[in-house]
């Protein structure tokens, strides 16, 4: 499986895991391409504990001369059985006949590296344990997709969170944001909110490891409020499914947190699907 340098964490991990599942189903060995550098500063094994083989983008490019890149549709599969190497370059999960969510159990089977585990537990134990809370993922960085910035402005979050507070009392918010200013705006508007603060340079190793802490703490919430057209909060909801819903400014009515909804509590934030 091949990801591009500018692909974010959500796109990368769903590509790798769905490709791994495809290889398992067809009895093939598996390797992945995970470019690092200015656009993305963390290797996969600096985020989760993994044993799968990584190959370099340069080697993949050379292999493509004989084994061309294929897409995630699997339309090519019936005519590719004689090819001993399948290279799939995509930002999308593999379109399995059963559904593109077939790789979700592999996500729940991943284990963060020890230092990330420790930070998840420390924040959870200090601020969140024993009570339901709402996870809030805010994107205000200029590199965010234009649809995200247009359809999920900060003003929408502030209005929606104020409504939730009116309906659910002083329920805590865990805030995951891609800018310090975005997190600060929510925390200042809603006392008692929790967040990691400054995570370092965008998509640096420090920032990406902090993002994994965010991922598990969002997944351990009772409900997620997230940006439209972003794979990161979707990843958090997959970690917890089917226990929680993801609500965005564009999601259907049934995804909203309503008065009277049962709010669940997690005891182990490393396993947020257990409630």
N, C-alpha and C positions, 0 to 999 in steps of 0.2 A: 504494500500500500504506500502511495506517494502523496505527501502533503506539500504544499508550497510554502515559501518563507513567510508570506503575509497571512497565512491562515491562523486564526486564533485558537485558543485552547479547546473550545467546544467543538469546532470543526475538526480539529486534529484527532481528538480522542474518539469521536464517533466514526471517523474514517478508519482508524487503526483497529478498533474493536470489531467493527463490522467486517473488515477484511480478515481479521484473525478467525472470526466465526466461519467465513466462507472457506478459508483454508482447512479448517477442521472438518467441515462437512464433505470436502472433496479429498481428504487424505493427503493434503499437501503441506509441506513445511511453510513457515511464515517468516517474513521480514518486513520491516517498515522503514520508510524514509521520513525523517523528522528534522527539517532544517533548523539550525540555530544561528544566531547572529544578531544584527541590529534590530531586526523586526520581531524576534522571539528569542529570549535569552535563557530558556530552561530546556534541558533534555528531558525526555519522558521519565527516565530513571532518577531524575532529581525531584520528581513530583510523586510518582507512585512506585512501588516496588515491583519491577517487571523483569522477566528473564528473556523476553523475545529479542531476536537479533535485529540490530539496526544497521542499515547500510547507508552510505553517503549519497547525497544528491548526484555527485559526479559519476559514481558507479552506476546509479540508476539510469542516468542519461546515456551512458555507453551501452548498457544492456538494451535500451530502447531501440537501438539500431536493428536488433534482431527480434526484439520482443516489444512491439509498440505499446504505448500507453492506451489503456481502455478506460471506459467510464463506469459509473456506478449502476447503470441500468440492468446489466447482465443480459442484455439482448444479444451480445456477442458470444455468450457461453456455449451454445450448441455447436458452433463452428470452431471453438478454441480448445477442444479436449486434447488435441495432439500437441499443443504448445506446452512445453514443460515449464514455462514461466509465464505467469500472468502478472502484468504490471498495471495497477489501477491507480490513476491519478485523478483525484476528485476532492471536492469539499463537502460532498454529500455522503450519507451512509449508504451502504449497499442496499439495493432495492430487492430484498428477498421476496419470493412469492407469498410468504406468509405475512409480510409486512416489514417496514423499515425499522420497527422497534425490536426486532429479534435479538439485537446485540445488547439490550439493556441489562440482562442478567450478568453479562461480563463486566459491565461498569460497576455493578454492586459487588462484584467479587474482587475488585481492585483494593489494594491497601496502601494508603499514603506512606511516604517515607517517615521514619521515626520522628524527626524534628517537626514535621508538619502535624503528625498525630499529637505530639505534646502540646503544640500551640492550640489546636482545635479543642483539646480537653481543657486547657487552662482558661480560655475565654468562656467556654460553655460552663465550666464549674463556677467561675467567678460571677458571671452575669446572667446566665440563662437557665440553669438547671432547675427543674422542678416546677416550671410554669410555662404555659403556652405563650408563644410570641409569633409575630409576623416577620417574615424575611422580606427585605426590600432591596432590590437590585437596581441601581440608578446608573445610567450611562449619560455623561455630559461631555466626555472627551471629544475633541474635534475630529479624531480619526474614526469615530463611530459611524455606522452606516447612516446615510442621509434620511432613510425612512425611520430609523430609530430616533434620531434627533427631532424630526418633524412630528412624529406621532406620539412620542413619549417625552414631552418637555418637562422640565422640573416642576412647572406650575401644576401639571396634571398630578404628579406624585403628591404634592403638598395638599391639594384639594382632596384627593382620594384618601390619604392617610388621616386627614382631619375628620373625614366622614367615619372612618373605621374607629377612631378614638371616641367619637360621639356615640357610636353604636356598641362598642365593646369596652368602654372605660379606658383606663390607662394601660392598655395592653402594650408590652414592650415591642419595639422595632429593632431588629438586627439589620444594620445598613451596610450593604456592599456597594461601593461606588468606585468608578474608574478615575475620579479626581478627588483631591482633598476638599475642594470647594463644594462638590456635589454632596459628599458625606456631611460636611459641616452644615450645609443648608437644612438638611433633614434633621440632624441632631439638635440644632438650635431651635427649630420649629416645634420639636416634640421631645421634651425633657424625658430622660430615662432611656433614650435610644442608645444602642451600642454599636460600635464599629471599630475597625482596626487602625484608623487614622492614616498617616502617611505610609504608603507602601513602597515608595521608591520610584525610580524611573519607569515609565510605561512599558510593560512587557519585558522588564528586566527579570533576572532570576529571582530577586527579592520580591518583586511585584507578583510574579506568577506563583511563587510559593504561598504568598499571602492570599492570592486568588483561590488556591485550593482550600485554604482555611475557610474563606467565604463560601465556597461551594458546599462544604459539608455542614456549615452552620445555617445556610439557607435551606438545605435539604432537611435539616432537623427542626425547622419551624412548623407552625400549624397551617400556614398559608404563605404563598409567595406573591408579591407584587413586583412585576418585572417590566423591562422595556420591550416594546414591540420590535420584532425582527432581530432578535438576538438569540444565539444558541446557548449562551452561558446559563441563564435561568432555566432553560429547558433541560439542561444537563442536571441541574439541581433537582428538578421535579422528577427526572428519571431515576435518580438515586433513591428517592423516597416513594416512588409510585407503588401502589395506587393511593397512598395515604393522604396526599395533599394535592391541591390544585394550584395551577399557575395562572395568575390574572395579569393581563396587560390592558393597555388602553384600547386595543382592537380585538380582544378576545370575546367570545360569545358570553351571553348573560349568565349561563350556567357556571362559568368559571369564577364568578365574583364571591367574595366573602360576604355572607348575609347575617343578619341578626338571627340568633338561634342556632347557627351552625356549631357543631361540636368541635372544639379545638383540642387537638391531640398533643400529647407531651412525649418527648423522646428521652430515654434513659441513657442511651449510648449514641453520641453524635457521629461515631465512626460507622454506625449501622443504622442510618436514619429511616430505613424501611421497616424496622421493628418498632411497633408501637403498642 
